[in-house]
Amino acid sequence: MVQRRSRTTVARRQRRRVRAAALTAAVALALALGLAACSGGDGGGPAAPATTAAATAPRPSSPAKLTIVTPRNGQTVRQDRPEVRVDLTGAKIVNQTTTRIEGDQGHLHLLVDGKLVTMNYGLSQRLPQLPPGQHVVQVEFVAADHAPFDPRILTQAAFVVAG
């Protein structure tokens, strides 16, 4: 009887360890996919969506219109940390991340020279310090799950940081 209990206890412990390991692996995978959805990848272009079921399912469209107010296309700025200001109509910024996405709710991803520099929950943001020369800022309105709408709501402006 004692031996049977010991085997049962050992079996229970083993099952708990297997479940804990599976849960840990699932959480690690979810975090990795979430980071991939919001990273700029190799820096060669805008961020690509994660390859999750939510990202591979048909994406909703959005009525949003996005415009960069500053810096304007072709503008020369004197600050090495210029402020980006955008106008968003037809949608609103939301802080929470969710998989229940709405076409008129999301947040902004700001990229400079093809690299994601911030996820923004407002309509203005200082860029990181930039060297003198030409730069391209891209702003994308993305869904609350960090993946893009279809079609993408993306705008960009090329500007020069004075030296």
C-alpha positions in Angstrom: 0.0 0.0 0.0 2.8 2.4 0.9 4.5 1.6 -2.4 1.3 2.2 -4.4 0.9 5.7 -2.8 4.5 6.5 -3.5 4.1 5.6 -7.2 0.9 7.6 -7.3 2.6 10.6 -5.7 5.6 10.3 -8.1 3.2 10.1 -11.0 1.3 13.2 -9.8 4.5 15.1 -9.4 5.7 14.1 -12.9 2.4 15.3 -14.4 2.7 18.6 -12.6 6.2 19.1 -13.9 5.1 18.3 -17.4 2.2 20.8 -17.2 4.5 23.5 -15.7 7.0 23.0 -18.5 4.3 23.1 -21.1 2.9 26.3 -19.6 6.4 27.9 -19.4 7.0 27.0 -23.1 3.6 28.4 -24.1 4.2 31.7 -22.2 7.7 32.0 -23.7 6.3 31.4 -27.2 3.6 34.0 -26.7 6.1 36.6 -25.5 8.4 35.9 -28.5 5.6 36.2 -31.0 4.4 39.4 -29.3 7.9 40.9 -29.5 8.1 39.9 -33.1 4.9 41.6 -33.9 6.2 44.9 -32.6 9.8 44.7 -33.8 11.3 46.1 -36.9 12.7 42.8 -37.9 15.9 43.2 -39.9 15.5 46.9 -40.2 14.8 46.7 -43.9 11.2 48.0 -43.7 8.2 48.3 -41.6 7.4 45.8 -38.9 5.9 42.6 -40.0 3.0 41.0 -38.2 3.6 38.0 -36.0 2.8 34.6 -37.4 0.0 33.8 -34.9 -3.5 32.7 -35.6 -4.7 36.3 -34.9 -2.1 37.7 -37.4 -2.8 35.1 -40.1 -6.6 35.4 -39.8 -8.1 38.1 -42.1 -7.3 41.5 -40.8 -10.0 44.1 -40.2 -9.9 47.4 -42.1 -9.9 50.7 -40.4 -11.6 54.0 -41.2 -8.6 55.8 -39.7 -6.8 58.6 -41.6 -3.3 59.4 -40.4 -1.2 62.5 -41.2 2.2 63.6 -40.0 1.9 67.3 -38.9 5.6 67.7 -38.1 8.2 67.2 -39.4 6.8 67.9 -42.8 8.1 66.1 -45.9 11.3 67.9 -47.0 11.6 70.0 -43.9 14.9 70.8 -42.3 14.8 70.6 -38.5 17.4 72.1 -36.1 16.8 69.7 -33.2 18.7 66.4 -33.1 15.6 65.0 -31.2 12.8 66.3 -33.3 9.2 65.9 -32.2 6.8 64.0 -34.4 3.2 65.2 -34.2 0.4 63.4 -36.0 -3.3 63.9 -36.7 -5.5 60.8 -36.4 -9.1 61.0 -37.6 -11.8 58.3 -37.7 -10.2 56.3 -34.8 -8.9 56.6 -31.3 -5.8 55.6 -29.4 -6.3 52.9 -26.8 -3.8 51.8 -24.1 -4.8 48.2 -23.6 -3.6 45.3 -25.7 -6.3 42.8 -26.7 -7.1 40.2 -29.3 -10.7 41.6 -29.6 -9.8 44.2 -32.2 -11.9 47.0 -33.5 -11.2 48.9 -36.7 -11.4 52.3 -35.0 -9.1 51.5 -32.0 -5.4 51.0 -31.8 -2.1 52.8 -31.2 0.9 54.1 -33.1 4.1 52.5 -34.1 6.9 55.0 -35.0 9.8 53.9 -37.2 12.9 56.0 -38.1 14.9 54.9 -41.0 13.1 51.5 -41.1 13.6 50.7 -37.4 10.9 50.7 -34.8 11.7 53.3 -32.2 8.5 53.4 -30.1 4.9 52.3 -29.6 3.0 55.4 -28.8 -0.3 55.9 -27.1 -0.5 59.6 -27.9 -0.3 61.9 -31.0 3.2 63.3 -30.3 6.5 61.8 -29.5 10.2 63.0 -29.4 12.4 60.9 -31.6 15.7 59.5 -30.3 18.8 61.5 -31.0 19.5 61.5 -34.8 22.7 62.3 -36.5 22.7 65.2 -39.1 21.4 64.2 -42.5 18.3 62.9 -44.1 15.9 60.6 -42.2 12.5 59.0 -42.9 9.9 58.8 -40.2 7.0 56.3 -40.6 4.0 56.3 -38.5 1.5 53.4 -38.6 -1.8 53.1 -36.8 -2.0 49.4 -35.7 -4.7 47.4 -34.0 -4.7 46.8 -30.3 -3.1 43.4 -30.9 0.0 45.2 -32.4 -0.6 43.9 -35.9 -1.5 46.1 -38.9 -4.9 46.7 -40.4 -5.7 45.7 -43.9 -5.0 47.9 -45.8 -2.3 49.3 -43.6 -2.8 52.8 -42.1 0.7 54.1 -42.7 2.3 57.5 -43.5 5.8 58.8 -43.8 7.8 61.9 -44.2 11.5 62.5 -45.2 13.2 65.3 -43.3 16.7 66.6 -42.7 18.4 67.1 -39.4 20.7 70.2 -39.7 24.3 69.7 -38.9 
